[in-house]
Amino acid sequence: EVLLVESGGGLVQPGGSLRLSCAASGFTFRTYWMNWVRQAPGKGLEWVANINQEGSEKYYVDSAKGRFTISRDNAKNSLYLQVNGLRAEDTAVYYCARDAGAASGPFDIWGQGTVVTVSS
Amino acid sequence: SHELTQPPSVSVSPGQTASITCSGDKLGSQFASWYQQKPGQSPVLVIYQDVKRPSGIPERFSGSNSGNTATLTVSGTQAMDEADYYCQAWDRTTVVFGGGTKLTVL
């Protein structure tokens, strides 16, 4: 079964940091672009970042540039998102998603999400 | 940056056809995808490359894309189709989602 499982979310104070993880199974992880997408409470989907198969190309939404870092470990079939300088507006469910295309979508497999809450 | 505009809500009677639009500058020159999201669940891909359906997606879901508008059509809408729907496209190095449309089956 093709599966993505996120972890690492939690309650963090403004200015704090978290490292989100996404464990992939059931497919050849190293051959796919991967993405992080988030959804604030009651809001729509917002693409956050993506990374190519080797980890040599990374792109971010403007609001994440300089604060978030996407990375991957193909030996561990894992995707990561280091989030620093967290703000209240970063509160969201963070999903990892597999890109069936080449950096442009579609996103054919999604994880169940991990919840990040930024609050004092 | 690229923006995709969707109507906030669309209503349809059971068995009728629902159309959800997604507008963006020259959207027809790139591929559009559509996702269905039910409350408390992760999004599910229902249309990709404008018109293709992933395996397991019912035939009543179809798509088109021309000019500045992509359209998701749900024919013979069923109660189970009530959900939020999001279009998605790509702008050079970034991925863009529309704001989402709540489909209500009355």
HADDOCK unambig.tbl for C-alpha pairs under 7 A between the chains (distance, minus, plus):
assign (segid A and resid 44 and name CA) (segid B and resid 99 and name CA) 5.66 0.50 0.50
assign (segid A and resid 44 and name CA) (segid B and resid 100 and name CA) 6.04 0.50 0.50
assign (segid A and resid 45 and name CA) (segid B and resid 97 and name CA) 6.49 0.50 0.50
assign (segid A and resid 46 and name CA) (segid B and resid 97 and name CA) 6.46 0.50 0.50
assign (segid A and resid 47 and name CA) (segid B and resid 95 and name CA) 6.20 0.50 0.50
assign (segid A and resid 47 and name CA) (segid B and resid 96 and name CA) 6.57 0.50 0.50
assign (segid A and resid 59 and name CA) (segid B and resid 93 and name CA) 6.60 0.50 0.50
assign (segid A and resid 59 and name CA) (segid B and resid 94 and name CA) 6.74 0.50 0.50
assign (segid A and resid 61 and name CA) (segid B and resid 94 and name CA) 6.96 0.50 0.50
assign (segid A and resid 104 and name CA) (segid B and resid 90 and name CA) 5.22 0.50 0.50
assign (segid A and resid 104 and name CA) (segid B and resid 95 and name CA) 6.28 0.50 0.50
assign (segid A and resid 106 and name CA) (segid B and resid 33 and name CA) 6.10 0.50 0.50
assign (segid A and resid 106 and name CA) (segid B and resid 48 and name CA) 6.14 0.50 0.50
assign (segid A and resid 107 and name CA) (segid B and resid 45 and name CA) 6.83 0.50 0.50
assign (segid A and resid 108 and name CA) (segid B and resid 45 and name CA) 5.76 0.50 0.50
assign (segid A and resid 110 and name CA) (segid B and resid 42 and name CA) 6.63 0.50 0.50
assign (segid A and resid 110 and name CA) (segid B and resid 43 and name CA) 6.93 0.50 0.50
assign (segid A and resid 111 and name CA) (segid B and resid 42 and name CA) 6.99 0.50 0.50
assign (segid A and resid 112 and name CA) (segid B and resid 42 and name CA) 5.76 0.50 0.50
